[in-house]
Amino acid sequence: MLTKRIIPCLDIKDGRTVKGVNFENIRDAGDPIELGALYAAQGADELVFLDITATNERRKTLSELVTRIARHINIPFTVGGGISSVEDVSVLLNAGADKVSVNTAAFRNPQLLNDLSREFGSQCIVLAIDTRFEDGDWFVYLNGGRVKTDIRTTDWATEAVERGAGEILLTSMNNDGTKQGFALDITGRLSQSLNVPIIASGGAGTMEHFADVFEKAQADAALAASIFHYKEMEIPDLKNYLYQRGIQIRF
Amino acid sequence: MKTAILKYNAGNIRSVLFALDRLGVEATVTDDPEELRSADKVIFPGVGEASTAMNYLKERRLDELIKDLKQPVLGICLGMQLLCKHSEENDTECMGIFDLPVKKFQSPVKNLLKIPQIGWNNIAGLHSTLFEHVPENSYMYFVHSYYVALGPDTTAIANYIINYSAALHKDNFYAVQFHPEKSADAGQQLLDSFLKL
């Protein structure tokens, strides 16, 4: 059976792992390669490295860092942040990344998704969406959550999949950093309406939150950062809990 | 020992190199016929689309070269599919070393099972020297929309929607649908066994 995936996310700024609360107040949380290797050894199913400063500062992603990560880590990892062209993706995949995630640039230029999936295959193209619930629906935000759009998340996700996105990494800005649980409604809506895996992100605080997003929202994977970085939750304990709950998980 | 990784227009060569490096093996990435023929082991990786990859190989006559190799060859993911007879992916004639069809996953109920299959799945019915040190039901990392049907050469079975070939073996040809280079310790163990054949 295919298992649900637990994905620690390492937000990278200036080569260090950081984690913002509600996308603000960044604190240092350690060396990304050290952390990544630790998580892999603990049973993380995949890793995501997001260069959170990239879009805003127009910085190209960290291909050297990617290579160092790839050398040390024997599980798949995704790299995102500031990716806006086929050339950007080519550099990162050649540096050793397994997948890339695109966000703002794909929204501004949706053809990018067609181009990337044709060039590299959908399986390595993750579309990241930052979303906030307001005025009765979930809307897409850009530039690391700083720019609001009037496009509904369900509409953008549907179009993105048609254009070739192979997975959706959905971060609820309402939930992110709150530790009150994942956004079950929008995660469930996307999971039921789309034929690609949905990675739920934002709000993980307890082990039950992970069980809920898998059982109630049919998420294929769940991503979290600070609870792992600050050792509030250990991956083996989480996996053991999910296994006891009858959720398919890899040991 | 000389290990060669076939260089062609399909991805993930770098991660295979890194995985071999972690096992202390230095490999050459090459499309030079002499280098490939003289290598002790040949790895045929692949992520991408079947017809594009097959056309690329044919234009350079690499398909003929692969078929004639006598040393242990390991096909990975798309590499495995291209060693089969025919792929439904853009109706592609493949190399036919394994007389098996490559088909597309069809979800029985809309969106119930996502395609591609992305993630960790267990493999069972293991019976090839490659799995000597890999426990039954080990989890491996898969990323694929097309699968190889079961057949006499099947040496590992995975289930996603249906049972299909997670691994094949015939003569000097070995193939795995999953990515051993990304499958943590179990995958590393398999690569190590291949290198020691």
Chai-1 contact restraints between the chains, C-beta under 6 A:
chainA,res_idxA,chainB,res_idxB,connection_type,confidence,min_distance_angstrom,max_distance_angstrom,comment,restraint_id
A,L2,B,G119,contact,1.0,0.0,6.0,A-B,restraint_1
A,L2,B,N121,contact,1.0,0.0,6.0,A-B,restraint_2
A,L2,B,Y160,contact,1.0,0.0,6.0,A-B,restraint_3
A,T3,B,W120,contact,1.0,0.0,6.0,A-B,restraint_4
A,R5,B,G119,contact,1.0,0.0,6.0,A-B,restraint_5
A,D45,B,W120,contact,1.0,0.0,6.0,A-B,restraint_6
A,A70,B,F18,contact,1.0,0.0,6.0,A-B,restraint_7
A,R71,B,F18,contact,1.0,0.0,6.0,A-B,restraint_8
A,N74,B,A184,contact,1.0,0.0,6.0,A-B,restraint_9
A,I75,B,A184,contact,1.0,0.0,6.0,A-B,restraint_10
A,P76,B,Y141,contact,1.0,0.0,6.0,A-B,restraint_11
A,P76,B,K182,contact,1.0,0.0,6.0,A-B,restraint_12
A,L93,B,G11,contact,1.0,0.0,6.0,A-B,restraint_13
A,G96,B,R14,contact,1.0,0.0,6.0,A-B,restraint_14
A,G96,B,S15,contact,1.0,0.0,6.0,A-B,restraint_15
A,G121,B,G48,contact,1.0,0.0,6.0,A-B,restraint_16
A,Q123,B,P116,contact,1.0,0.0,6.0,A-B,restraint_17
A,Q123,B,V143,contact,1.0,0.0,6.0,A-B,restraint_18
A,N195,B,N111,contact,1.0,0.0,6.0,A-B,restraint_19
A,N195,B,K114,contact,1.0,0.0,6.0,A-B,restraint_20
A,V196,B,K114,contact,1.0,0.0,6.0,A-B,restraint_21
A,P197,B,K114,contact,1.0,0.0,6.0,A-B,restraint_22
A,P197,B,I118,contact,1.0,0.0,6.0,A-B,restraint_23
A,R250,B,W120,contact,1.0,0.0,6.0,A-B,restraint_24
A,R250,B,Y139,contact,1.0,0.0,6.0,A-B,restraint_25
